[in-house]
Amino acid sequence: MNNFKKNMVNSIKELKLYEWLMTAIMIGIASMSVYKGFTDANSYNPGWLTIINFISAICGIFCVFLTAKASISNFAFAVVNTFVYIIFLAYHRNDGFTGTLILECAVYAPMNIISWIYWSKHRDEFQNHKTKSKKLTISTCIIFSSMIVMIALLMHFLLNKYINPNASTIFDSFIFSIGIVAITLELFRYREQYILWLITDVIAVIQYIQNFDAVYLTKKSIYLIVAIFGFYNWIKLNKERNKENL
């Protein structure tokens, strides 16, 4: 427990000013959403769900901030974020989020725990609160790209044919397929995960523009920005620690 607290403190200390500013923006928008949920009868979300969204917003951005720094502590926030996000997706499952709901329940929820354990066993040699960064070969990247397309097309067919007809989009199916590959790359600590997170964040932003939700639109927009910094940080860690962490 002491090591967990120490690693969490070390991880939080690394947050930059721009990350605290984005946190403040997220808290502000999430707070306004809670107020609207309880005062506006036409609100997209009922009052109780806006509180769930508030928790998801805060845990979600801290999760992506720490993941971008390869911090193992990110999974403490990831576990909570996934749980509350599942509640939101279940409530809005007929708005084109069925594939994402299945992804969160069947993949992200268990993988958060598995990745937390696995990362803890592969700590950086010099910064104990971080994991080691690896990189894929070109041929492996091609294989994973092909898998994404095939899984997305299969998922889109299954969703519209058997699971939730007329309530799922191709965007939703691609988020599902890219998410599976991205979380697998994250588990094994490959920096290329961030190329996929960038793609899913772009798609998610489009989704929340179409089904407007201020909290999740802001949250996913922050994810998109942080994914760019995350890719840079993981490349830097891989280059700096390559010899020590082989």
N, C-alpha and C positions, 0 to 999 in steps of 0.2 A: 504493500500500500504506500509506503514511504517513497519507493522508487517511482511509483505511478504519479504521486503528487509532484515529485521533483522534476520528472520528465514533462509533466503538464506545464509547470511553471516555466521551465526552460523554453518550451514551445511557444507559450503565450508571449514571452519576453521578446521573441523574434518578430512579432507582428510589427509592420511598418505603419507610419502615420496614415497613408492612403487606405490601408486596410481598416483602421479604426474609424476613418471617415465613412467608408462604405458601410461599416457596421452601424454607425449612427444614422445614416440614411435609411438602412433597412429597418432599424427599430422605429424610426419615425413613420415610415409608410405602413409598417405592420400595425402600429398603434392606431393610425387613422382608420385602417381596415377594421380593427376591432370595434372602434367607435361607430363606424358605419354599419357594421353587422348588427349592432344592438339598437340602432336608431332609425335605420332606413329599411322599410319593408321590402323594397325592391333590390336589396343587396344580393350580389351573386352568391354569397355564403351566409348562412344563418350565424347568429352571434356566437354560439358554442364552437362552430367550426373556425371562426376567425381567431379564437384563442389557440386552437390547434395549429393554425397557420403561423401564428406568432412564434410559437415554440419551434416549429419547423424552420422558419426563416432564420432565427438566431443560430440554432444548432447547425443548419445547413451551411451558412457562410463560414462559421468557424471550422467546420469540417473541411471545406475546400481550401481555406487559408492554410490550414496545417498540412493537408495532403500535398499542396503545392510545394511545401518545404520538406516533404518526405518525413514528416513528423508522425511517429507511431500513435501519438495521442489523438490524432484525428478520428480514430475509430470510436472513441467514447462519445463524440458528437454524432458520428455517423449512425450508430445504433439507435439513438433517440430520434434523429432526423428521419430515418427510414420508417420507424414505427408510426410516427405522427403523419408522415406523408402518405402512408398507406391508407390512413383514415380519410384524408382528403380525396385521394383517388377513388376510393370505394364509394364515396358520396357522389362523385362526379363521373362514375364509370361509363355513363352513357353519353358523355361529351367528347368522346374520342380518346379516352385514356385507358382503355381496357388492357392493351398490350403493356403499357407502362405499369399498370397495377400488378399484372402477373409478374413482370420483371422485378418489381420491388419486393413482392411477397416470396417468390420462388428462388430468386437469385441474390438480390442485394442483401436481404435480411440475413441469410445464413453466411454469405460471403464476407460480410462485415466481421463476423466472429472469427471465421477461418483466417482471413487476411490479418486480423489483429494478432492472432497467435503466430502466424508465419512470419510477419514482419518483425515481431519481437525476438525471433530466433535468428534474424539477419540484421543485426544492428550495425550502424556505421562504426568503423574502428576508432574514430576520433570524436564523434558526436553521438553519444549513447542514446539520445532521445529520437534519433533519426534512423531510417532504414537505408540499405544500399541501393544504388541506382544501376540498372542494366540497360542494354540496348539490343534491339532485334536486328537480324540480318535482312537484307533486301528480299530474299526469297521467302522468308517467313512472313514478311509484311504482305507480300502478294497472296500468300495462302490465306492469311487472316482477312484480307480484303474480299476475297472470293467467298469466304464463309459468311461474311456479313451480308452480302447481297443475297445469297441462297437462303439464309435464315430469315431475312426480312420478307422475301417473297413467299416463303412457306408460311410464316406467321400471318401475313396479310390474308392469305387464302383461308387459313384455319379460323381466324377471327371473324371474317365476314361470312364464312360458310357455316360454322358450327357454334362459335362461342358468343359473339355479340353482333349479329348481322346489322349492317347499315349504321353502326355506331363506332366504327374504327377506321382510321385513316392510314395511308401509306407512311405518313410521318410517324405515327404511333408504332407501326411495325418496324421501321428502321431504328427508332429509339430502342426498341426491344433487342434487336439483333446487335446493334453497335454496343449497347450496354452490356450484353453478355461477354462480348470480346474484350471490351474495355476493362470490365471488372476482373477478368481473367489476367489481363496484362498487369493490372494493378496488383493483384495477388502475388504475381511473380516478379514485381518491382521493375517492370519495363517502362522506360520513359515515354515510349510511343503511345502509351495509354492516353496521353494528353492530346494527341491528334484526334482521337476518337471522342474524348470529352468535349473538345471544341465543336465537333460536328453535332453531337447530341444537344449541346447548349444552344447552338443556332436553331436547330429544329424545335427545341423546347420554347425558345423565345417566340418563334412563329406561332406555335400552338397557343401560347398565352396571350398573344395579340388577337388571335381569332376568337378564343374563349377568354375574354378579358378578365384577368385577376391581377390587381395591382401588386399584391404581395409576391406572387409567384413569378410575375413578369420581371419585377425588380430583382428577385432572388436569382432567377436564371440568367438575367443580364449580368449580374455580379459574377456568377459562375463562369460566364463566357470570358469576362475580363481576366479573372483569376486563372483560368485555364491557360491563357497566353503566358502569364508570368510563371505558372507551374511548369510548362514545357521548358521554358528557359532555365528555371532553377534545376530541374532534373537533368538536363543536358550538362549544366555546369557541375553538378554533383558527380555525374558519371565521369566527366573528364578529370576532375580534381582528385577523385578517389579511385580511379580505375585500377591502378596498380595494387593499392592496398586491399581493395575489395574484391579482387578476382577470386 
